[in-house]
């Protein structure tokens, strides 16, 4: 009987651990969703429709480049360089510059 109780206790403990893990994952997903909503709101304010679409396409392919572009755009906004909504060509240029920073060149001696 005690073996049965210890097995049941182990099951209950494992079930509680899984519940806690599930709740943590749900909270993390909610935080990500809230953050993404805030980011999209800011982008809507500072980018025209085509530029936002371009950046959202980048997000689907390269999350890191998207995050860097978002930071770069917000940096420009904070420094006062953005007087009107950025156009797609301007966003493309920002992406080009960020991508060229990543290119690796190998020099042979």
DOKOLDREN-356323 format. One record per residue: residue in one letter; x, y, z of N, C-alpha, C in turn. Coordinates in pm, whole numbers, always signed. Layout:
BEGIN
   type   n_east   n_north     n_up   ca_east   ca_north    ca_up   c_east   c_north     c_up
      A        X         Y        Z         X          Y        Z        X         Y        Z
...
This chain:
BEGIN
   type   n_east   n_north     n_up   ca_east   ca_north    ca_up   c_east   c_north     c_up
      X      +82      -119       +0        +0         +0       +0      +87      +126       +0
      X     +198      +127      +76      +283       +246      +82     +352      +270      -52
      X     +381      +161     -123      +440       +176     -256     +341      +244     -350
      X     +215      +209     -338      +109       +271     -417      +96      +419     -384
      X     +106      +455     -256       +98       +595     -212     +215      +676     -265
      X     +335      +619     -258      +452       +694     -305     +446      +715     -456
      X     +394      +617     -528      +377       +631     -673     +276      +740     -703
      X     +166      +740     -629       +63       +843     -648     +117      +982     -611
      X     +196      +991     -506      +257      +1119     -466     +353     +1168     -574
      X     +429     +1076     -630      +522      +1114     -737     +445     +1164     -859
      X     +335     +1099     -892      +252      +1144    -1004     +195     +1284     -978
      X     +146     +1304     -856       +90      +1434     -821     +196     +1544     -827
      X     +315     +1510     -778      +425      +1607     -780     +462     +1642     -925
      X     +471     +1541    -1010      +504      +1563    -1150     +394     +1645    -1219
      X     +269     +1615    -1188      +157      +1689    -1245     +162     +1835    -1204
      X     +194     +1862    -1079      +205      +2001    -1031     +320     +2073    -1099
      X     +433     +2005    -1118      +547      +2065    -1189     +507     +2102    -1332
      X     +435     +2012    -1397      +391      +2040    -1534     +293     +2157    -1539
      X     +204     +2166    -1442      +111      +2280    -1434     +187     +2412    -1420
      X     +287     +2413    -1332      +367      +2534    -1311     +441     +2573    -1438
      X     +498     +2474    -1506      +569      +2500    -1630     +474     +2557    -1735
      X     +355     +2501    -1744      +255      +2549    -1838     +216     +2693    -1808
      X     +195     +2725    -1681      +159      +2862    -1643     +271     +2960    -1678
      X     +396     +2920    -1653      +509      +3007    -1688     +514     +3032    -1838
      X     +492     +2927    -1916      +494      +2942    -2061     +381     +3034    -2107
      X     +264     +3022    -2048      +152      +3108    -2083     +183     +3255    -2051
      X     +242     +3279    -1934      +279      +3416    -1896     +382     +3473    -1993
      X     +480     +3392    -2031      +584      +3438    -2124     +523     +3470    -2260
      X     +434     +3386    -2308      +368      +3413    -2436     +285     +3541    -2429
      X     +220     +3565    -2316      +141      +3687    -2300     +230     +3810    -2301
      X     +344     +3801    -2233      +439      +3913    -2233     +490     +3942    -2373
      X     +525     +3835    -2447      +572      +3853    -2585     +464     +3917    -2671
      X     +343     +3872    -2654      +231      +3926    -2731     +210     +4074    -2699
      X     +216     +4110    -2572      +201      +4249    -2532     +312     +4336    -2589
      X     +435     +4286    -2580      +550      +4360    -2632     +538     +4378    -2782
      X     +501     +4273    -2852      +486      +4282    -2998     +375     +4381    -3033
      X     +269     +4383    -2957      +161      +4479    -2982     +209     +4623    -2965
      X     +289     +4646    -2863      +344      +4780    -2842     +438     +4818    -2956
      X     +522     +4722    -2998      +614      +4750    -3108     +537     +4783    -3236
      X     +433     +4705    -3265      +353      +4730    -3385     +286     +4867    -3379
      X     +241     +4906    -3261      +181      +5038    -3245     +280     +5150    -3275
      X     +401     +5134    -3226      +504      +5235    -3254     +539     +5238    -3403
      X     +552     +5120    -3462      +585      +5115    -3604     +474     +5178    -3688
      X     +350     +5157    -3647      +237      +5216    -3719     +244     +5368    -3715
      X     +296     +5418    -3605      +306      +5563    -3587     +418     +5623    -3673
      X     +527     +5547    -3693      +645      +5605    -3758     +677     +5549    -3897
      X     +603     +5447    -3942      +628      +5389    -4075     +501     +5391    -4158
      X     +518     +5412    -4289      +399      +5401    -4374     +365     +5253    -4394
      X     +254     +5228    -4460      +202      +5092    -4474     +301     +4997    -4543
      X     +361     +5042    -4652      +456      +4957    -4725     +581     +4928    -4642
      X     +628     +5027    -4570      +746      +5008    -4486     +717     +4909    -4373
      X     +599     +4918    -4315      +560      +4823    -4209     +549     +4682    -4264
      X     +493     +4670    -4383      +481      +4538    -4446     +620     +4479    -4471
      X     +712     +4561    -4518      +849      +4516    -4543     +912     +4465    -4413
      X     +897     +4543    -4308      +958      +4505    -4180     +892     +4379    -4123
      X     +763     +4365    -4141      +695      +4243    -4095     +741     +4120    -4173
      X     +769     +4138    -4302      +824      +4027    -4380     +962     +3988    -4329
      X    +1041     +4087    -4294     +1173      +4059    -4238    +1159     +3982    -4108
      X    +1061     +4020    -4027     +1039      +3951    -3899    +1014     +3803    -3920
      X     +940     +3769    -4024      +910      +3628    -4052    +1035     +3548    -4088
      X    +1130     +3615    -4154     +1249      +3546    -4203    +1366     +3554    -4105
      X    +1383     +3671    -4043     +1501      +3694    -3960    +1462     +3780    -3839
      X    +1430     +3715    -3730     +1383      +3783    -3609    +1489     +3879    -3553
      X    +1617     +3840    -3561     +1724      +3925    -3509    +1737     +4055    -3589
      X    +1733     +4043    -3721     +1742      +4162    -3806    +1622     +4254    -3781
      X    +1504     +4195    -3763     +1384      +4273    -3731    +1404     +4352    -3601
      X    +1455     +4285    -3499     +1476      +4351    -3370    +1578     +4464    -3383
      X    +1684     +4439    -3457     +1786      +4543    -3477    +1729     +4661    -3554
      X    +1648     +4632    -3656     +1587      +4739    -3735    +1492     +4821    -3649
      X    +1414     +4753    -3566     +1322      +4823    -3477    +1401     +4916    -3384
      X    +1509     +4865    -3326     +1592      +4947    -3237    +1652     +5066    -3312
      X    +1697     +5042    -3435     +1756      +5150    -3514    +1652     +5258    -3544
      X    +1533     +5216    -3581     +1426      +5312    -3612    +1388     +5391    -3487
      X    +1375     +5325    -3374     +1341      +5395    -3250    +1453     +5489    -3208
      X    +1577     +5451    -3237     +1690      +5540    -3209    +1681     +5666    -3293
      X    +1647     +5651    -3420     +1630      +5768    -3508    +1516     +5857    -3459
      X    +1409     +5794    -3415     +1294      +5870    -3363    +1335     +5948    -3239
      X    +1404     +5881    -3147     +1443      +5947    -3022    +1538     +6063    -3045
      X    +1624     +6050    -3147     +1719      +6158    -3177    +1657     +6269    -3260
      X    +1530     +6251    -3299     +1460      +6357    -3371    +1484     +6358    -3521
      X    +1537     +6249    -3577     +1564      +6244    -3720    +1440     +6210    -3802
      X    +1336     +6162    -3736     +1215      +6121    -3808    +1111     +6232    -3792
      X    +1089     +6305    -3901      +992      +6416    -3899     +858     +6372    -3956
      X     +861     +6273    -4044      +739      +6218    -4101     +756     +6067    -4111
      X     +648     +5998    -4146      +656      +5852    -4152     +763     +5808    -4251
      X     +840     +5708    -4209      +943      +5654    -4297     +879     +5574    -4409
      X     +937     +5583    -4527      +888      +5511    -4644     +964     +5380    -4659
      X     +912     +5294    -4745      +972      +5161    -4765    +1119     +5171    -4806
      X    +1151     +5263    -4894     +1291      +5278    -4939    +1384     +5312    -4823
      X    +1337     +5395    -4732     +1419      +5431    -4616    +1439     +5310    -4525
      X    +1335     +5232    -4507     +1346      +5110    -4425    +1439     +5011    -4493
      X    +1429     +4998    -4625     +1519      +4909    -4697    +1664     +4951    -4677
      X    +1689     +5080    -4677     +1826      +5129    -4657    +1874     +5096    -4516
      X    +1789     +5113    -4418     +1825      +5077    -4280    +1858     +4929    -4273
      X    +1775     +4846    -4337     +1799      +4701    -4336    +1930     +4667    -4407
      X    +1957     +4734    -4520     +2084      +4711    -4591    +2203     +4742    -4503
      X    +2196     +4855    -4435     +2307      +4894    -4347    +2325     +4795    -4233
      X    +2217     +4751    -4175     +2226      +4655    -4065    +2279     +4521    -4115
      X    +2236     +4482    -4233     +2280      +4354    -4289    +2427     +4360    -4329
      X    +2472     +4474    -4381     +2612      +4485    -4422    +2705     +4482    -4301
      X    +2654     +4522    -4184     +2734      +4513    -4062    +2761     +4368    -4027
      X    +2675     +4279    -4070     +2689      +4137    -4036    +2778     +4062    -4132
      X    +2795     +4113    -4254     +2873      +4040    -4355    +3014     +4015    -4304
      X    +3060     +3895    -4327     +3191      +3855    -4281    +3283     +3853    -4403
      X    +3396     +3918    -4391     +3492      +3915    -4499    +3615     +3840    -4451
      X    +3667     +3758    -4540     +3786      +3681    -4508    +3900     +3733    -4593
      X    +4007     +3771    -4527     +4123      +3822    -4599    +4233     +3717    -4595
      X    +4288     +3691    -4710     +4397      +3594    -4718    +4528     +3669    -4727
      X    +4627     +3615    -4663     +4761      +3678    -4665    +4853     +3604    -4758
